[in-house]
C-alpha cells in the first residue's frame, strides 16, 4: 500500500534512534567487577530527558508546524491568496518587496519552516492569479523565511541561545532589526538583477498556467 509510506518521515527516524538509546546499556562490555549488563544504566533515561530537554522549545516549534498545516488543510491559504488578488495594481517589483518585508516579520513569530509552509502556497496562488512568475514571489519569501534575527521564537538557534537566560529579548530585537533591514535590501537587489537573469522572472511560465499545476507542486 503506497499510502503507508506517508507515515514514515525524518521524524520517525529520529524517534527510532531515541528509542534505541533507551534500550542500549551504557556499559555493554564490562570487565570483571562491573555490574551485570542488565543492571547497567542505559545510554538515556527518562529522568535525564525530563529535566534537561527544553520542553518550551519543543512546544514552541511544534505549534508553528501545527499552525502551518492547519492553514493548508482548512483552505485558509487559498482563501487568503484570492483576497490578496487586489494587489494586482502594484508593480511586481513593489509586490516582491512587500512580500519580503511581510515574510521577514512573519518568521519572527513563526519558525522559518512553518512560515515558508504557510506562506508559499498563498504566494503561489496569488502569482498565478496575477499572471506573475510564481518564482518572483516565492524565491524572496523562501530566502526571507531564514532571516529570523529578532525574537527567540523565530528559529531553533535563537530559542536555544535564549533558553540559557543570558540574553534579553530587547537585546535580540535591537541587534536583529538592523540585520533584517540589510537582508531585505540584499534580497530585493539580487532578485531584480541576478534572479531575473538566472530564472527568467520577467515572463509568466507555461508550467504555471498548466491545468496540472498546483501550489503544492510548486512549493515542492
C-alpha positions in Angstrom: 0.0 0.0 0.0 1.7 3.2 -1.2 -0.2 5.4 1.3 1.6 3.7 4.2 4.8 5.4 3.3 3.3 8.7 4.4 3.6 7.6 8.0 7.4 7.3 7.8 9.4 10.5 7.7 12.5 12.1 9.2 10.7 12.4 12.5 10.2 8.6 12.5 14.0 8.1 12.1 14.8 10.5 15.0 12.3 8.8 17.3 13.7 5.4 16.4 17.2 6.5 17.4 16.0 7.9 20.7 14.1 4.7 21.4 17.2 2.7 20.8 19.1 4.9 23.3 16.6 3.9 26.0 17.5 0.2 25.4 21.3 0.1 24.8 23.2 -0.2 28.1 25.9 2.4 28.8 28.4 -0.4 29.6 27.6 -3.4 27.3 31.1 -4.8 27.6 32.2 -4.8 31.3 35.4 -6.1 32.7 35.4 -8.1 35.9 33.9 -6.2 38.8 31.5 -4.2 36.7 27.8 -4.7 37.3 25.8 -7.1 35.1 24.9 -5.9 31.7 21.2 -6.0 32.6 21.7 -3.7 35.6 24.0 -1.2 33.9 22.3 2.2 33.2 21.1 2.8 29.7 22.6 5.4 27.4 19.5 7.6 28.0 16.8 7.5 30.8 13.6 9.4 31.2 14.8 11.3 34.2 17.5 12.9 32.1 15.1 13.7 29.3 12.5 15.2 31.7 14.9 17.6 33.4 17.3 18.5 30.6 15.2 18.6 27.5 14.0 22.2 26.8 10.3 21.4 26.6 9.4 25.0 26.0 11.4 25.0 22.7 9.8 21.7 21.6 6.2 23.1 22.2 7.2 26.4 20.6 8.4 24.8 17.4 5.7 22.2 17.2 3.0 24.8 17.5 4.4 26.6 14.5 4.2 23.5 12.3 0.7 22.8 13.5 -0.5 26.3 12.5 1.0 25.9 9.1 -0.6 22.5 8.5 -3.9 23.7 9.7 -3.9 26.7 7.4 -3.2 24.5 4.4 -5.7 21.8 5.3 -8.5 24.1 6.1 -8.2 26.0 2.8 -7.1 29.2 4.5 -4.1 29.5 2.2 -6.2 29.5 -0.9 -8.7 31.9 0.6 -6.0 34.4 1.6 -4.5 34.2 -1.9 -7.8 35.1 -3.5 -8.3 38.0 -1.2 -4.8 39.3 -1.9 -5.5 39.5 -5.7 -6.4 43.2 -5.2 -2.6 43.8 -5.0 -2.5 43.2 -8.8 -2.5 47.0 -9.3 1.0 47.1 -7.8 4.2 46.7 -9.7 5.7 43.2 -9.4 8.9 44.7 -8.0 7.0 46.6 -5.3 4.9 43.5 -4.6 8.0 41.3 -4.2 9.5 43.9 -1.8 6.3 43.9 0.3 6.3 40.1 0.3 9.9 40.1 1.5 9.1 42.5 4.4 6.0 40.5 5.3 7.8 37.2 5.4 10.7 38.7 7.5 8.1 39.9 10.0 6.1 36.7 10.0 9.2 34.5 10.5 9.9 36.4 13.7 6.8 34.8 15.3 6.8 31.5 13.4 9.6 29.1 12.8 11.3 29.5 9.4 9.9 26.2 8.1 6.4 26.9 9.4 6.4 30.4 7.8 7.5 29.1 4.5 5.0 26.2 4.6 2.2 28.6 5.5 3.0 31.5 3.0 4.4 29.8 -0.1 1.1 28.2 -1.2 -0.6 31.6 -0.7 2.0 33.4 -2.8 1.9 30.7 -5.5 -1.8 31.1 -5.8 -1.6 34.9 -5.8 1.1 34.9 -8.5 -0.9 32.6 -10.8 -4.0 34.9 -10.4 -1.9 38.0 -11.2 -0.1 36.2 -14.0 3.3 36.8 -12.4 6.0 34.2 -12.4 5.4 32.3 -9.2 9.2 32.2 -8.5 9.2 36.0 -8.5 7.3 35.9 -5.2 8.3 32.6 -3.8 12.1 33.0 -4.1 12.3 36.1 -1.9 9.7 34.6 0.5 11.8 31.4 0.9 15.0 33.3 1.5 13.4 35.8 3.9 12.0 33.0 6.0 15.5 32.3 7.2 16.1 35.9 8.3 14.9 35.4 11.8 17.1 37.5 14.0 14.9 39.4 16.4 12.9 37.0 18.6 13.6 33.7 20.4 10.5 32.0 18.8 11.8 32.8 15.3 14.2 29.8 14.8 15.6 27.0 16.9 19.1 28.5 17.3 17.5 31.7 18.7 15.4 29.8 21.1 18.3 27.6 22.3 20.5 30.7 22.9 17.7 32.5 24.7 17.0 29.4 26.9 20.3 29.9 28.8 18.9 33.2 30.2 21.9 35.4 29.4 20.3 37.2 26.5 17.3 39.5 26.9 14.6 39.9 24.3 15.2 43.6 23.7 18.9 42.9 23.1 17.9 40.4 20.3 15.4 42.9 18.9 17.8 45.8 18.7 20.5 43.8 17.1 18.2 41.8 14.8 16.4 44.7 13.3 19.5 46.1 11.6 20.3 42.6 10.2 16.7 42.4 8.9 16.9 45.7 7.1 20.2 44.7 5.4 18.8 41.3 4.4 15.7 42.9 2.8 17.8 45.1 0.7 20.1 42.3 -0.4 17.2 40.1 -1.4 15.4 42.8 -3.3 18.5 43.8 -5.2 19.5 40.2 -6.0 16.0 39.3 -7.1 15.8 42.1 -9.7 19.3 41.6 -11.1 20.7 38.1 -10.7 17.3 36.5 -10.2 15.8 37.8 -13.4 18.9 36.7 -15.4 19.1 33.2 -14.0 15.4 32.2 -13.5 13.8 34.3 -16.2 11.5 36.0 -13.8 10.3 38.7 -16.2 7.8 36.3 -18.0 4.9 34.1 -17.0 6.0 30.5 -17.4 3.8 28.0 -19.3 4.0 25.4 -16.5 2.3 27.9 -14.1 -0.7 28.1 -16.5 -1.0 24.4 -16.8 -4.1 22.6 -15.6 -1.8 20.2 -13.7 -0.1 23.0 -11.8 -0.9 23.1 -8.1 0.6 25.3 -5.3 1.8 22.1 -3.6 3.8 21.0 -6.6 5.3 24.5 -7.0 6.4 24.6 -3.3 7.9 21.1 -3.7 
